[in-house]
């Protein structure tokens, strides 16, 4: 081969390598480097949904290649329906938006509420830091010391709620359908903290809420020291160690000889607490991005510093994986028509 051909070949090879270099660099560069991930929280600041989102926003980036920034944006309203609709329909499915919505959001879809513009079976489920059993509290100066007192009352107690997918609303309707307890649910509060203020003011006297924050933050810590509130029932299959004297719904059902069909319908609703405080991504988010975020969530929830912060903040940890949430969605949404109709009746649809 003459020198002219060799020189031309070397020049062509060098030029080709220059063309390839940016592509190779781009392939090697982590997608999330220099990016910002938003977590859209469907509640107001200060509550445990918000607190968990902010805690995870500090630790998950450590376990995402490229170490992106992660910020929290609150989008409260309608029991997190506004946030859920936004994540599902507005946010781009590019792996840069997650949502934190109330665990009862699937029930709004199950009963066919007109405001629902999403399908929980199509979103990507990332994980949850805990499961969320519920407790019903009432002002201690009210006449209601037991559920039986509520059932006998000619004036239904006023309980606050964020919306139809809120824990408080769901529990109230379940008590009415299964035990005949009338509760006047006042909806429209932006978040749980606003309901608690309303309870202190006497606008409403009761609220159903998840157990962990009720025993983990103010104003409840002060309330308990002062004897301000009283606990009537909890939703878990067994009594929580922090409320050993409070009966479970299942104990009440047994005592009242509630029919088996009604118990099964109630379980569809109560076991929604296994969703905890889930993180989701929009439908169509690439599988590789979902995998990265799931792994980051899982690893963050094992981080000793995160666990120490959670313990200090009295935030329970019982991790639910994205795959477990995905399977749970399929289970709760796959119900026979008779069960769906009963759930519709319970939730007032």
C-alpha positions as CSV (number, residue, x, y, z in Angstrom):
1,X,0.0,0.0,0.0
2,X,1.5,3.4,-1.0
3,X,2.0,6.2,1.5
4,X,-0.8,8.3,0.0
5,X,-3.4,5.6,0.6
6,X,-2.1,5.0,4.1
7,X,-2.2,8.7,5.0
8,X,-5.8,8.9,3.6
9,X,-6.8,5.9,5.7
10,X,-5.4,7.4,8.9
11,X,-7.0,10.7,8.2
12,X,-10.4,9.1,7.6
13,X,-10.0,7.0,10.8
14,X,-9.2,10.1,12.9
15,X,-12.1,12.0,11.4
16,X,-14.5,9.1,12.2
17,X,-13.2,9.0,15.8
18,X,-14.0,12.7,16.2
19,X,-17.5,12.1,15.1
20,X,-17.9,9.2,17.5
21,X,-16.4,10.8,20.5
22,X,-19.5,13.1,21.4
23,X,-21.8,10.1,20.9
24,X,-19.7,7.9,23.2
25,X,-19.5,10.6,25.8
26,X,-23.3,11.1,25.7
27,X,-23.8,7.4,26.1
28,X,-21.5,7.3,29.1
29,X,-23.0,10.3,30.7
30,X,-25.7,9.4,33.3
31,X,-29.2,10.6,32.2
32,X,-29.8,12.2,35.6
33,X,-26.6,14.2,35.8
34,X,-27.5,17.9,36.0
35,X,-31.2,17.1,36.1
36,X,-33.9,18.0,38.7
37,X,-36.6,15.6,39.8
38,X,-39.8,17.0,41.2
39,X,-42.0,15.2,43.7
40,X,-45.6,16.5,43.5
41,X,-47.2,16.0,46.9
42,X,-50.9,16.0,47.1
43,X,-51.1,17.5,50.6
44,X,-50.1,20.6,52.4
45,X,-46.7,21.1,54.0
46,X,-46.1,19.7,57.4
47,X,-48.0,16.4,57.3
48,X,-46.3,13.0,57.0
49,X,-46.9,12.7,53.2
50,X,-44.9,15.9,52.9
51,X,-42.3,15.0,55.5
52,X,-41.6,11.6,53.9
53,X,-41.3,13.2,50.4
54,X,-38.8,15.8,51.7
55,X,-36.8,13.1,53.6
56,X,-36.6,10.9,50.5
57,X,-35.8,13.9,48.3
58,X,-32.6,14.4,50.4
59,X,-31.5,10.7,50.2
60,X,-32.7,9.2,47.0
61,X,-30.4,11.3,44.8
62,X,-27.4,9.6,46.5
63,X,-28.5,6.3,44.9
64,X,-29.3,7.7,41.4
65,X,-26.5,7.7,38.8
66,X,-25.7,11.3,38.1
67,X,-26.8,12.5,41.6
68,X,-29.7,14.8,40.4
69,X,-31.3,17.5,42.5
70,X,-34.7,16.5,43.9
71,X,-37.3,19.1,45.0
72,X,-40.8,18.9,46.5
73,X,-43.8,20.8,45.2
74,X,-47.0,20.7,47.2
75,X,-50.2,20.5,45.1
76,X,-53.0,20.0,47.7
77,X,-56.7,19.7,47.1
78,X,-59.6,17.2,46.7
79,X,-57.9,14.5,48.7
80,X,-54.9,14.6,46.3
81,X,-57.0,14.2,43.2
82,X,-55.6,17.4,41.8
83,X,-52.0,16.1,42.2
84,X,-52.9,12.7,40.8
85,X,-54.6,14.2,37.7
86,X,-51.6,16.5,37.2
87,X,-49.0,13.7,37.4
88,X,-51.1,11.5,35.1
89,X,-52.0,14.0,32.4
90,X,-49.7,17.0,32.6
91,X,-46.3,15.8,33.8
92,X,-44.0,14.4,31.1
93,X,-43.2,10.7,31.4
94,X,-39.5,11.3,31.3
95,X,-38.5,10.1,34.7
96,X,-38.2,13.6,36.1
97,X,-41.6,13.8,37.9
98,X,-42.9,11.7,40.8
99,X,-46.1,12.0,42.7
100,X,-47.0,11.4,46.4
101,X,-50.7,10.8,46.7
102,X,-53.1,9.6,49.3
103,X,-53.3,5.9,49.6
104,X,-57.0,5.8,49.1
105,X,-56.8,7.4,45.6
106,X,-57.6,4.0,44.0
107,X,-61.0,4.0,45.6
108,X,-62.0,7.2,43.7
109,X,-61.4,5.3,40.5
110,X,-63.0,2.0,41.7
111,X,-66.3,3.8,42.3
112,X,-66.1,5.9,39.1
113,X,-66.0,9.4,40.4
114,X,-66.3,11.9,37.6
115,X,-63.2,13.9,38.7
116,X,-60.9,10.9,38.1
117,X,-58.8,11.4,35.0
118,X,-56.3,8.6,35.6
119,X,-56.0,4.8,35.8
120,X,-54.0,3.6,38.8
121,X,-53.1,0.4,36.9
122,X,-51.1,2.4,34.3
123,X,-49.0,4.6,36.5
124,X,-45.5,3.4,37.6
125,X,-45.3,2.5,41.3
126,X,-42.0,3.4,42.9
127,X,-42.4,2.4,46.5
128,X,-43.7,3.4,49.9
129,X,-41.8,4.0,53.1
130,X,-44.5,2.6,55.4
131,X,-48.0,1.1,55.6
132,X,-50.7,3.2,57.0
133,X,-53.3,1.9,59.5
134,X,-55.9,4.4,60.6
135,X,-57.2,5.7,64.0
136,X,-60.3,7.7,64.7
137,X,-59.9,10.4,67.3
138,X,-62.5,12.7,68.8
139,X,-62.3,15.6,71.2
140,X,-62.3,14.3,74.8
141,X,-64.9,16.9,75.8
142,X,-67.4,15.6,73.3
143,X,-70.1,13.1,74.5
144,X,-68.6,10.3,72.4
145,X,-66.5,7.9,74.4
146,X,-67.2,4.8,72.3
147,X,-68.5,4.0,68.8
148,X,-71.8,3.0,70.5
149,X,-72.2,6.5,71.7
150,X,-71.9,7.8,68.2
151,X,-74.4,5.2,66.9
152,X,-77.0,6.2,69.6
153,X,-76.6,10.0,69.0
154,X,-79.4,11.8,67.3
155,X,-77.0,14.5,66.1
156,X,-74.2,13.0,63.9
157,X,-70.7,14.2,65.0
158,X,-68.9,16.5,62.5
159,X,-65.6,15.1,61.3
160,X,-63.2,16.9,59.0
161,X,-61.9,15.6,55.7
162,X,-59.8,16.7,52.7
163,X,-61.9,14.9,50.2
164,X,-63.4,11.7,49.0
165,X,-60.1,9.8,48.9
166,X,-59.1,11.1,52.3
167,X,-58.6,8.6,55.1
168,X,-61.2,10.5,57.2
169,X,-63.9,10.4,54.6
170,X,-63.4,6.7,53.8
171,X,-63.4,5.6,57.5
172,X,-66.6,7.6,58.1
173,X,-68.5,6.1,55.3
174,X,-67.3,2.6,56.2
175,X,-68.6,3.0,59.8
176,X,-71.9,4.2,58.5
177,X,-72.3,1.3,56.1
178,X,-71.2,-1.5,58.3
179,X,-72.2,-0.3,61.8
180,X,-74.9,2.2,61.2
181,X,-72.9,5.1,62.7
182,X,-73.9,8.5,61.2
183,X,-71.1,10.9,60.7
184,X,-71.4,14.4,59.2
185,X,-68.2,14.7,57.1
186,X,-67.1,18.2,56.4
187,X,-64.9,18.1,53.3
188,X,-62.8,20.7,51.6
189,X,-59.9,21.1,54.0
190,X,-56.6,21.6,52.2
191,X,-54.8,19.1,54.4
192,X,-54.7,17.2,57.7
193,X,-53.1,20.1,59.5
194,X,-56.0,22.3,58.6
195,X,-58.4,19.7,60.0
196,X,-56.5,19.5,63.3
197,X,-56.7,23.3,63.6
198,X,-60.5,23.1,62.9
199,X,-60.8,20.5,65.7
200,X,-59.0,22.8,68.1
201,X,-61.4,25.6,67.2
202,X,-64.4,23.4,67.6
203,X,-65.5,23.6,63.9
204,X,-65.4,19.8,63.8
205,X,-64.7,17.4,66.6
206,X,-63.2,14.3,65.0
207,X,-60.9,13.0,62.3
208,X,-59.8,9.6,61.0
209,X,-56.1,9.7,60.2
210,X,-53.0,7.4,59.9
211,X,-51.6,6.2,63.2
212,X,-47.9,7.1,62.7
213,X,-48.3,10.9,62.5
214,X,-51.0,10.9,65.3
215,X,-48.4,9.5,67.7
216,X,-45.4,11.2,66.0
217,X,-45.9,14.9,65.8
218,X,-47.6,18.1,67.1
219,X,-50.3,19.0,67.9
220,X,-51.0,15.4,69.0
221,X,-48.1,15.0,71.4
222,X,-49.4,18.0,73.3
223,X,-53.0,16.9,73.0
224,X,-52.1,13.5,74.6
225,X,-50.3,15.2,77.5
226,X,-53.4,17.4,78.1
227,X,-56.0,14.7,77.5
228,X,-57.4,16.8,74.7
229,X,-58.5,13.8,72.4
230,X,-59.9,10.3,72.8
231,X,-59.4,7.3,70.5
232,X,-62.4,5.2,69.3
233,X,-61.2,2.6,66.8
234,X,-58.3,1.6,64.6
235,X,-58.2,-0.1,61.2
236,X,-55.3,-2.6,61.6
237,X,-55.8,-6.3,61.8
238,X,-54.2,-6.1,65.2
239,X,-53.9,-3.4,67.8
240,X,-51.0,-1.0,67.4
241,X,-48.6,-1.0,70.3
242,X,-49.2,2.8,70.7
243,X,-52.9,2.3,71.1
244,X,-53.2,-1.0,73.0
245,X,-56.6,0.0,74.5
246,X,-58.3,0.9,71.2
247,X,-60.3,-1.8,69.5
248,X,-59.7,-2.7,65.8
249,X,-62.5,-2.6,63.2
250,X,-62.1,-6.4,62.9
251,X,-62.7,-6.8,66.7
252,X,-65.8,-4.6,66.4
253,X,-67.1,-6.6,63.4
254,X,-66.7,-9.8,65.4
255,X,-68.5,-8.4,68.4
256,X,-71.3,-7.1,66.2
257,X,-71.6,-10.3,64.2
258,X,-71.2,-8.3,60.9
259,X,-72.0,-10.6,57.9
260,X,-69.0,-12.1,56.0
261,X,-69.8,-10.2,52.8
262,X,-69.7,-6.9,54.6
263,X,-66.4,-7.8,56.1
264,X,-64.9,-8.6,52.7
265,X,-66.1,-5.3,51.3
266,X,-64.6,-3.5,54.3
267,X,-61.3,-5.3,53.9
268,X,-61.0,-4.0,50.3
269,X,-61.2,-0.5,51.8
270,X,-59.2,-1.0,54.9
271,X,-56.3,-2.9,53.3
272,X,-55.7,0.1,51.1
273,X,-53.6,1.2,54.0
274,X,-51.0,-1.2,52.7
275,X,-50.3,1.4,50.0
276,X,-48.9,3.6,52.8
277,X,-47.5,6.9,51.3
278,X,-46.7,5.7,47.8
279,X,-44.5,7.4,45.2
280,X,-45.7,7.1,41.5
281,X,-44.5,8.2,38.1
282,X,-46.6,9.1,35.0
283,X,-47.8,6.4,32.7
284,X,-45.4,5.7,29.9
285,X,-42.3,6.5,31.9
286,X,-39.5,4.4,30.4
287,X,-38.9,1.1,32.2
288,X,-35.2,1.9,32.8
289,X,-36.1,5.1,34.6
290,X,-38.7,3.3,36.7
291,X,-36.1,0.7,37.6
292,X,-33.6,3.4,38.6
293,X,-36.1,5.2,40.8
294,X,-37.3,2.0,42.4
295,X,-33.8,0.9,43.3
296,X,-33.0,4.4,44.6
297,X,-36.0,4.3,46.8
298,X,-35.2,0.9,48.1
299,X,-31.5,1.8,48.9
300,X,-32.5,5.1,50.4
301,X,-34.9,3.3,52.8
302,X,-31.9,1.3,54.1
303,X,-29.7,4.3,54.6
304,X,-28.7,4.5,58.3
305,X,-28.9,8.3,58.3
306,X,-32.4,8.3,56.8
307,X,-33.5,5.7,59.3
308,X,-32.0,7.7,62.1
309,X,-33.9,10.8,61.0
310,X,-37.1,8.9,60.6
311,X,-36.8,7.5,64.1
312,X,-36.1,10.9,65.5
313,X,-39.2,12.2,63.8
314,X,-41.3,9.3,65.0
315,X,-41.9,8.2,61.4
316,X,-42.7,4.5,61.1
317,X,-40.7,2.4,58.6
318,X,-42.3,-0.6,56.9
319,X,-41.1,-0.4,53.3
320,X,-43.4,-1.5,50.5
321,X,-41.6,-2.1,47.1
322,X,-42.8,-0.8,43.8
323,X,-43.5,-4.4,42.7
324,X,-45.6,-5.0,45.8
325,X,-47.6,-1.8,45.2
326,X,-48.1,-2.8,41.5
327,X,-49.5,-6.2,42.6
328,X,-51.7,-4.6,45.3
329,X,-53.2,-2.3,42.7
330,X,-54.2,-5.3,40.6
331,X,-55.7,-7.0,43.6
332,X,-57.8,-4.2,44.8
333,X,-59.0,-3.1,41.4
334,X,-60.0,-6.6,40.3
335,X,-63.3,-6.9,42.1
336,X,-66.6,-8.5,41.2
337,X,-69.5,-6.1,40.3
338,X,-71.3,-6.8,43.6
339,X,-68.3,-5.7,45.7
340,X,-67.8,-2.6,43.6
341,X,-71.5,-1.7,44.1
342,X,-71.2,-2.1,47.9
343,X,-68.0,0.1,47.9
344,X,-69.9,2.7,45.9
345,X,-72.6,2.7,48.5
346,X,-70.1,3.1,51.3
347,X,-68.4,6.0,49.6
348,X,-71.6,7.7,48.7
349,X,-71.2,7.3,44.9
